[in-house]
Amino acid sequence: MSGSFADAVRERARSAYAALENARREGDTQAALVAEDEWEDALRLARAHGVHLDEPGGAAP
């Protein structure tokens, strides 16, 4: 696996987590549901490829 792929996976996870936190903060239920699906998908992708997520957004909310 290339470093750029791992970086892209990490960025996707960070972005998904930020969207989830933002939706929750704003009380937007629909956006939170969509963001939660994206977050879970990003986690599955990281796990499937052995990409370690150790920054904010790397642990399940």
Secondary structure, DSSP 4 states (H G I P E B T S, - for coil): --HHHHHHHHHHHHHHHHHHHHHHHHT-HHHHHHHHHHHHHHHHHHHHTT----STTSS--
